[in-house]
Amino acid sequence: IDPLPSFGRDADFRVKRRRQALVSARHAPNITIRGDGVIDGAGWYWYPFFLNHTAANYLGRPHIIEIENCTGVEITGVTLRDPAFWTLHPVYCTDVYI
């Protein structure tokens, strides 16, 4: 199955490249993010670039967590705060527990 046309594209500039998520995994088994902590996406830093369309090299804002084609994913207890773009994006994953 071909990927969705929108996946992998930057939503700010509509180009086929974008910034790396703060936490990411591809084609990996058994991923666990667990705890009482906070993962802060520092969205405040990225908002002026978005609002003024001045992001360096025309790359848009990053996600906090992006997990692609993974199995056995668990994300519990942790707080995801202040995303620059999407907070959590598990795409094409199976056996996901959030």
QUIZI-V326697 format. One record per helix or strand of 3 or more residues. SS is the DSSP state (H for helix, E for strand). FROM is the first residue (numbers start at 1). TO is the last residue. If there is no record, write none. Layout:
<<SS/FROM/TO> <SS/FROM/TO>>
This chain:
<<E/23/26> <E/29/34> <E/38/40> <H/43/52> <H/56/58> <E/65/68> <E/71/76> <E/79/81> <E/88/91> <E/94/97>>
